[in-house]
Every structure is written in C-alpha cells, then in structure tokens.
Amino acid sequence: MSDMKAPYLDPAVGRYLYAHTTQPDDVLENLILETREAAGDQAVMQITPDEGRFLTMITQLSYARNVIEIGTFTGYSAICLARGLGPGGRLTCFDVSEEWTSIAQRHWEKAGLSDRIELRIGPAAESLRDLPVQHNVDLVFIDADKPNYQTYYDLVMPHLSPGGLILVDNTLWGGRVADPLDGEETTRIMREFNDMVFHDDRVTSVMLPIADGLTLIRKH
Ligand SMILES: C[S@@+](CC[C@H](N)C(=O)[O-])C[C@H]1O[C@@H](n2cnc3c(N)ncnc32)[C@H](O)[C@@H]1O
C-alpha cells in the first residue's frame, strides 16, 4: 500500500517497507474499509498505515500532551496521534467537513479515544486564529488543503512550545517537487513551502520519504 503514495520508490521496495511495518489492527482496518466504501476515489486522502505507525511513535517519543491536527477526513491519522498520547493528553482536530468527520467520530468512539479528541468544524485558518494566546502546543500534524499550508504553519508557530514539532504531509507531492519540468500549481505551492521551511532559522527540519513525503520540523 505505501508504495501507492510513494511513486518515487521502487515498487518492490515500497511493498517491502510496508510488509515489515507493524500492520493495522482491527480498528484501523475497519476504518480503511469503510473509508473506501464511503469515499471511493477520495479514500486516497487517508494516510497510509506506515505513516500512521510513525505518527503514533513520534507522539509517544516526544511525550506530546497537547496535539493539533489540521485535516482529519475520516479520522485515521487522528487515531494514530491519539494513541500516542500519554495520560491527560489531548488532540484537537480541525476539518471543514461534517460528512467525513462523522465517520471519524464513530471510529474514535469504537477505538475508546473519544474522551481525548476534540473536533472543531470550519475552515482551519479561522479556528486556529481563535486559539487562546500561548496555547503551548507540543505537536502539530498538517494534512489539509495545500494552498493554506504556509498559513497553517504561520498560525501554529507562535503556539508551539520550544522543542515542539510540526509534521507536514505530502511534501514530496508524488516526487514532483524534484522534477524541474513540472510547473503544475500544487507542485509549485509545495516547492515554495519546502523552501520556506528550509530557510526558516527558527526550526530544524528533515524530509522523510514516508508515503507522499513527511517533513518533521522542530522549533528551537
Ligand atoms: C488529506 S485529507 C486528511 C486525511 C487525514 N489526515 C487522514 O488520516 O485520513 C484533507 C482534509 O482536509 C480537509 N480540509 C480541506 N480544506 C480545509 C480547510 N480550509 N479547513 C479545514 N479542513 C480542510 C478536508 O475536508 C479533508 O478531510
């Protein structure tokens, strides 16, 4: 599966990586199936199981307690983030779609995670502007509309604790960001975003070839 979102990888290597990563449990497997039935072609928006495992592990490893997700869809990445939270940890999810997040909420309930996840429906930029000053966020996962990535980055940065993390999905954009002949609009948006992060001296960053590219950014 992971090779589907990583066309820049040799397909055999992609399958090997996926086969040697802890597989989804029943909760995640059911969500994958229901998302495919409900969303059809749009199910491709769901993160891949290997990326999900990474999100759980990075949340655990960073001891994050206050986590934000921008772009929830049917809730797969939210389950992975929420599972990495320690006691008292909270995940706040932002998404514009009642339809997709109603599926998410049902699966969070089944996963026993509803008490630690809060969902805010509406354009994420507006909701983020309403956050209290100094929200002390430990980890942010950005996986929503690409043209607003820079806006989300700018809006969460003041709330991020020193040492806090931002994870940004789709930063390789199918490998197209590295193709000088590709001038498509989203490719250009992702290139500009990646350049901006690279030149931001408030952070240290690493681009990981997980799924469609995941950038891990640490605020100094
Ligand atoms: C790629 S999907 C997220 C996938 C999700 N992380 C998962 O694991 O399944 C992108 C989501 O961003 C949401 N979205 C798009 N524009 C948005 C906006 N302006 N504000 C908030 N959410 C938005 C869409 O409704 C969609 O659910």
PDBQT file of the ligand as one rigid body, heavy atoms in Angstrom, charges set to zero:
ROOT
HETATM    1  C1  LIG A 301      -5.859  14.659   3.037  1.00  0.00    +0.000 C 
HETATM    2  S1  LIG A 301      -7.339  14.789   3.932  1.00  0.00    +0.000 S 
HETATM    3  C2  LIG A 301      -6.832  14.413   5.567  1.00  0.00    +0.000 C 
HETATM    4  C3  LIG A 301      -6.560  12.928   5.774  1.00  0.00    +0.000 C 
HETATM    5  C4  LIG A 301      -6.457  12.524   7.216  1.00  0.00    +0.000 C 
HETATM    6  N1  LIG A 301      -5.305  13.096   7.844  1.00  0.00    +0.000 N 
HETATM    7  C5  LIG A 301      -6.467  11.011   7.365  1.00  0.00    +0.000 C 
HETATM    8  O1  LIG A 301      -5.571  10.449   8.006  1.00  0.00    +0.000 OA
HETATM    9  O2  LIG A 301      -7.376  10.361   6.856  1.00  0.00    +0.000 OA
HETATM   10  C6  LIG A 301      -7.599  16.513   3.916  1.00  0.00    +0.000 C 
HETATM   11  C7  LIG A 301      -8.749  17.017   4.785  1.00  0.00    +0.000 C 
HETATM   12  O3  LIG A 301      -8.630  18.446   4.855  1.00  0.00    +0.000 OA
HETATM   13  C8  LIG A 301      -9.917  18.983   4.953  1.00  0.00    +0.000 C 
HETATM   14  N2  LIG A 301      -9.869  20.386   4.543  1.00  0.00    +0.000 N 
HETATM   15  C9  LIG A 301      -9.762  20.904   3.284  1.00  0.00    +0.000 A 
HETATM   16  N3  LIG A 301      -9.759  22.246   3.333  1.00  0.00    +0.000 NA
HETATM   17  C10 LIG A 301      -9.855  22.586   4.636  1.00  0.00    +0.000 A 
HETATM   18  C11 LIG A 301      -9.891  23.832   5.339  1.00  0.00    +0.000 A 
HETATM   19  N4  LIG A 301      -9.820  25.014   4.679  1.00  0.00    +0.000 N 
HETATM   20  N5  LIG A 301     -10.001  23.813   6.681  1.00  0.00    +0.000 NA
HETATM   21  C12 LIG A 301     -10.063  22.641   7.351  1.00  0.00    +0.000 A 
HETATM   22  N6  LIG A 301     -10.028  21.435   6.748  1.00  0.00    +0.000 NA
HETATM   23  C13 LIG A 301      -9.926  21.413   5.410  1.00  0.00    +0.000 A 
HETATM   24  C14 LIG A 301     -10.773  18.105   4.054  1.00  0.00    +0.000 C 
HETATM   25  O4  LIG A 301     -12.135  18.181   4.447  1.00  0.00    +0.000 OA
HETATM   26  C15 LIG A 301     -10.154  16.725   4.266  1.00  0.00    +0.000 C 
HETATM   27  O5  LIG A 301     -10.882  15.992   5.214  1.00  0.00    +0.000 OA
ENDROOT
TORSDOF 0
